[in-house]
Amino acid sequence: MGALVGVGAVTAAYATLVERTAFRVRHETLRVLPPGSATLRVLHLADQHLAPWQHGKVAWLRSLAALEPDLVISTGDALGHRDAVPTLADSLEPLRGIPGVFVHGSNDLFGPVLKNPLKYFLGPSSKRAAHREPDLDTAALEAVYADLGWLDLNDRARALELAGTRLELFGTHDAHHGWDRVDAMRDALGVLREQADWSAGTRGPVAIGVTHAPYRRILDALVDEGADVVFAGHTHGGQVRIPGGHALVANCDVPLDQASGLSTWRHGAAEAALQVSQGIGTSIYAPFRLGTPPEAVLVSLEARRIG
């Protein structure tokens, strides 16, 4: 019994004091661009859950500008405290001048509350959450993104040209609480495809879907609309894994073996690359990670090989 208690104490200390701050950059490569296209480096940020006192996390986030991304995609849950907006602005300042897009997660509207982590084994938390009024300054958060020049993809679609490649970017608000409006996204994408004024000689377009929580119905909708690659977060990779195993929970209905990392999502005859980040932070009331180190992801979009 003493040995078991000792192992448990060491594991808890590691999950709380070591792995939770063992920030890393995961590198992935996807060949989805038209032949002859220049490589595009996409920095995927997810689930920072920032609090004002997390200076080490802020310093690491600021260092990501050294990766020289061509595009930043933020998939939500950037805030982890009601006073964190200035902290987030500081963490993102080195990325100023780099094009970006964002969607929200529920933690961009609601501050964290104390929960029993074991309840996540009962199913997605949105099904058990009591009604609450938003208590975070989401407008101030959006002002930070707007100041950086980043584009809002919450049930919207936008067009970008980067390094001679046309990008169609479309996404949804957080599906975890049913805030997504897929029909609105489809309408916006239809208008974009009718009216986008592409420059002569650009390649593409390449379609990129963005969402916070990778629910199956959202992934199906993004793939149906022609997404070549989908970016999502939310799962924290399970936050706790048995070493060498898959996530135990995902807090949504994505298959557990696709709760983090790069995989393929198929719906009907269509398919897309699915990139799910383990995220960067945790709730301030559940400050631990085990088997799922915090990560940003640098995805190199490269040209398809002819033939």
URQUIZI-V166108 format. One record per backbone hydrogen bond with DSSP energy under -0.5 kcal/mol. NH is the residue of the N-H (numbers start at 1). CO is the residue of the C=O. If there is no record, write none. Layout:
((NH:CO) (NH:CO))
This chain:
((5:1) (6:2) (7:3) (8:4) (9:5) (10:6) (11:7) (12:8) (13:9) (14:10) (15:11) (16:12) (17:13) (18:13) (18:14) (19:14) (20:15) (21:18) (22:19) (23:21) (24:294) (26:24) (26:296) (28:298) (30:300) (32:30) (32:302) (33:302) (37:34) (38:163) (40:301) (42:40) (42:299) (43:41) (43:71) (44:42) (44:297) (45:43) (45:73) (47:76) (49:77) (50:78) (54:51) (55:53) (58:54) (59:55) (60:56) (61:57) (62:58) (63:59) (64:60) (64:61) (65:62) (66:63) (67:64) (68:65) (70:41) (71:41) (72:99) (73:43) (74:101) (75:45) (75:73) (80:50) (84:81) (88:84) (89:85) (90:86) (91:87) (92:88) (93:89) (95:92) (96:93) (97:148) (98:95) (99:97) (101:72) (102:151) (103:74) (108:105) (109:106) (110:106) (117:115) (119:116) (120:117) (121:118) (122:119) (123:120) (127:124) (128:125) (129:125) (135:109) (136:109) (138:136) (141:137) (142:138) (143:139) (144:140) (145:141) (146:142) (147:143) (148:144) (149:145) (149:146) (150:145) (151:100) (153:102) (155:153) (156:153) (158:169) (160:167) (162:165) (165:162) (166:203) (167:160) (168:206) (169:158) (169:167) (170:208) (171:156) (172:210) (177:174) (178:175) (179:174) (185:181) (186:182) (187:183) (188:184) (189:185) (190:186) (191:187) (192:188) (193:189) (194:190) (195:191) (196:192) (198:196) (202:199) (203:164) (205:166) (206:166) (208:168) (209:229) (210:170) (211:231) (214:212) (214:233) (215:213) (218:215) (219:215) (220:216) (221:217) (222:218) (223:219) (224:220) (225:221) (226:223) (227:222) (228:207) (229:207) (230:273) (231:209) (232:275) (233:212) (235:233) (236:277) (237:259) (238:235) (239:236) (240:238) (241:290) (242:246) (245:242) (247:256) (248:240) (258:255) (259:256) (261:276) (263:274) (265:272) (266:264) (267:270) (270:267) (272:265) (273:228) (274:263) (275:230) (275:273) (276:261) (276:274) (277:232) (277:275) (280:46) (280:47) (281:47) (286:283) (288:286) (289:15) (290:239) (294:19) (295:279) (296:24) (297:44) (298:26) (299:42) (299:297) (300:28) (300:298) (301:40) (301:299) (302:30) (302:300) (304:33))
